[in-house]
Amino acid sequence: MSSGMQSKGLAAQLRAGLFHAKDGVTSAALQATAAPECTQSQVTRALNAMRGTGLVIRTPDPTGTRWSLTAATRAKVARTLTSDAENTARRTKPAVVPSHTTPSHAVLALSAAQKKAIESARIAQEIADFQAHGGRIEVLGNTPIRRPGGYRQSMSGIATA
């Protein structure tokens, strides 16, 4: 049996059709139900290829050849269908992440200015709480802020250095 099954294409359509037909099905009936866009010869060739890899078995019948999935393939398809249904159900539920800085009724998409204002208000509240409990804040140092020089000043600094 092949290591991985295709999730799309003719083989996947035929596997799904064979999975739902518990007692097997003829290639003509399978072509009509699972792959109506394909010709009878395309379906038969695909089934023969699947038989060569051990995915399906062929049983002679008075009405024609009946095709069915092997037990291992049937189990693998059942697991795949179950996991697909679980994944779909899991994806449909939105993930809710609790917010620690904003109330639950607040808008989820905040601009940069709103985020900065919220952070500033939080820091101001922490400072006020610290001072209310007897804390003191001292500014150490009084270094003047130098404005960056213009283009000519920066170029002259490079030349003299």
C-alpha positions as CSV (number, residue, x, y, z in Angstrom):
1,M,0.0,0.0,0.0
2,S,1.3,3.5,-0.7
3,S,2.6,5.6,2.2
4,G,0.3,8.6,1.6
5,M,-3.1,9.0,0.0
6,Q,-4.0,11.9,-2.2
7,S,-6.7,14.1,-0.8
8,K,-7.7,15.5,-4.2
9,G,-8.2,14.2,-7.7
10,L,-9.8,11.1,-9.3
11,A,-8.3,8.6,-6.9
12,A,-9.7,10.5,-3.9
13,Q,-13.1,10.7,-5.5
14,L,-13.1,7.0,-6.3
15,R,-11.9,6.2,-2.7
16,A,-14.8,8.2,-1.3
17,G,-17.3,6.5,-3.6
18,L,-16.0,3.1,-2.7
19,F,-16.0,4.0,1.0
20,H,-19.7,4.8,0.9
21,A,-20.5,1.6,-1.0
22,K,-19.9,-1.0,1.7
23,D,-20.5,-4.1,-0.4
24,G,-18.6,-2.9,-3.5
25,V,-19.7,-1.3,-6.7
26,T,-19.2,-1.7,-10.4
27,S,-17.0,0.7,-12.3
28,A,-20.0,2.1,-14.3
29,A,-21.9,2.9,-11.1
30,L,-18.8,4.4,-9.5
31,Q,-18.2,6.5,-12.6
32,A,-21.8,7.8,-12.4
33,T,-21.8,8.6,-8.7
34,A,-18.2,9.5,-7.7
35,A,-16.6,10.9,-10.9
36,P,-19.3,11.9,-13.5
37,E,-16.9,14.2,-15.3
38,C,-14.6,11.3,-16.2
39,T,-15.0,8.6,-18.9
40,Q,-15.6,5.0,-18.1
41,S,-12.0,4.1,-19.3
42,Q,-10.4,6.7,-17.1
43,V,-12.3,5.3,-14.0
44,T,-11.3,1.7,-14.9
45,R,-7.6,2.6,-15.5
46,A,-7.6,4.5,-12.1
47,L,-9.1,1.5,-10.4
48,N,-6.6,-0.9,-11.9
49,A,-3.8,1.4,-10.8
50,M,-5.2,1.5,-7.3
51,R,-5.5,-2.3,-7.4
52,G,-1.8,-2.5,-8.3
53,T,-0.9,-0.5,-5.2
54,G,-3.1,-2.5,-2.9
55,L,-5.8,0.1,-2.2
56,V,-8.7,-1.8,-3.8
57,I,-9.7,-5.3,-4.6
58,R,-11.6,-6.6,-7.6
59,T,-14.3,-9.3,-7.2
60,P,-16.0,-11.0,-10.2
61,D,-19.7,-10.8,-10.2
62,P,-22.5,-11.9,-12.6
63,T,-23.4,-8.3,-13.2
64,G,-19.7,-7.3,-13.8
65,T,-16.6,-6.7,-11.8
66,R,-17.2,-5.2,-8.4
67,W,-14.6,-3.0,-6.8
68,S,-14.2,-2.4,-3.0
69,L,-11.6,-1.0,-0.7
70,T,-9.2,-3.2,1.2
71,A,-9.7,-3.4,5.0
72,A,-6.6,-1.3,5.6
73,T,-7.6,1.4,3.1
74,R,-11.1,1.5,4.5
75,A,-9.7,2.1,8.0
76,K,-7.3,4.8,6.7
77,V,-10.1,6.5,4.8
78,A,-12.3,6.4,7.9
79,R,-9.6,8.0,10.0
80,T,-9.0,10.6,7.4
81,L,-12.7,11.5,7.2
82,T,-13.0,11.6,11.0
83,S,-10.0,13.8,11.4
84,D,-11.2,16.1,8.6
85,A,-14.5,16.5,10.3
86,E,-12.8,17.2,13.6
87,N,-10.4,19.8,12.1
88,T,-13.3,21.5,10.3
89,A,-15.2,21.7,13.6
90,R,-12.1,23.0,15.4
91,R,-11.5,25.6,12.8
92,T,-15.1,27.0,12.9
93,K,-14.8,27.9,16.6
94,P,-13.1,31.3,17.0
95,A,-10.2,31.4,19.5
96,V,-11.0,33.8,22.3
97,V,-7.9,35.3,24.0
98,P,-8.6,37.3,27.2
99,S,-7.2,40.8,27.2
100,H,-5.4,42.0,30.3
101,T,-5.0,45.7,29.3
102,T,-8.4,46.5,27.8
103,P,-11.9,45.8,29.0
104,S,-13.9,43.1,27.3
105,H,-16.3,45.5,25.7
106,A,-13.4,47.5,24.0
107,V,-12.7,47.4,20.3
108,L,-10.2,44.7,19.4
109,A,-8.4,46.6,16.7
110,L,-6.5,49.4,18.4
111,S,-4.4,52.0,16.6
112,A,-0.8,52.7,17.7
113,A,-1.8,55.9,19.3
114,Q,-4.5,54.2,21.3
115,K,-2.1,51.5,22.5
116,K,0.4,54.2,23.5
117,A,-2.3,56.0,25.4
118,I,-3.4,52.9,27.2
119,E,0.2,52.0,28.1
120,S,0.9,55.6,29.3
121,A,-2.2,55.5,31.5
122,R,-1.2,52.2,33.0
123,I,2.3,53.5,33.8
124,A,0.9,56.7,35.3
125,Q,-1.4,54.6,37.5
126,E,1.5,52.5,38.7
127,I,3.5,55.7,39.6
128,A,0.5,57.1,41.4
129,D,0.1,53.9,43.4
130,F,3.8,53.9,44.2
131,Q,3.7,57.5,45.5
132,A,0.5,56.8,47.4
133,H,2.3,54.1,49.4
134,G,5.1,56.4,50.4
135,G,7.4,55.9,47.4
136,R,9.6,58.8,46.2
137,I,10.8,59.3,42.6
138,E,14.1,61.2,42.1
139,V,15.5,62.3,38.8
140,L,19.2,61.5,38.7
141,G,21.1,63.8,36.4
142,N,20.2,66.8,34.3
143,T,21.8,66.2,31.0
144,P,20.7,68.6,28.3
145,I,19.3,67.1,25.2
146,R,21.4,67.9,22.0
147,R,19.6,68.2,18.8
148,P,21.0,66.2,15.9
149,G,23.1,68.4,13.6
150,G,22.2,69.0,10.0
151,Y,23.7,67.3,6.9
152,R,26.7,69.7,6.7
153,Q,27.5,69.4,10.3
154,S,27.5,65.7,10.2
155,M,29.7,65.7,7.1
156,S,32.2,68.1,8.6
157,G,32.4,65.9,11.7
158,I,33.5,63.0,9.5
159,A,36.1,65.0,7.8
160,T,37.8,66.2,11.0
161,A,37.7,62.9,12.8
